[in-house]
Amino acid sequence: MNGIGVVMSMNPCSSYLVDILQSRSAESRAAYMFAAFRSILMSLAVSAILPMIDTYGIIVTNTLAAILAWIGFSLFWVTIRYGER
């Protein structure tokens, strides 16, 4: 039900952003499409979590999740810091 609610709310939000950001409508549309792609990636990741917990345990799974979060943070920081170049 959560996924259906997200999809139902994201499409009108995307249309609204295209209307109010006419000069940057392609950017807002690209951001919306990435959000849809992110949903697919998250569904794949979530389907792997429970088997990973059963196989390796909660500590290893949480450690891997923390490492991936730090990698994501680092990429985000590098983009902010050096993105203009």
ABEGO torsion letter per residue (X at the ends): XAAAAAAAAAAAAAAAAAAABAAAAAAAAAAAAAAAAAAAAAAAAAAAAAAAAAAAEAAAAAAAAAAAAAAAAAAAAAAAAAAAX
